[in-house]
Amino acid sequence: MRLNPPKKVTFWISIFAFVVGAALSVGLIPGLNIVGYIVSLLAYLLLVLGLIIKGL
């Protein structure tokens, strides 16, 4: 399998989503811990898809 570098926009969106997810999962706002974990997981998934799919 060949990996392609993701576009800069994809990389920065995934980093931003991870930071937001990490902030939510810390517990600053009660009740949003699960949402924070899901957003962090989706950010990682976006980064992996950016590596696998050419042009993403």
Buried (B, 14 or more C-beta within 10 A) or exposed (E): EEEEEBEEEBBEBBEEBBEBBBBBBEEEEEEBBEBBBBBBEBBBEBBEEBBEEEEE
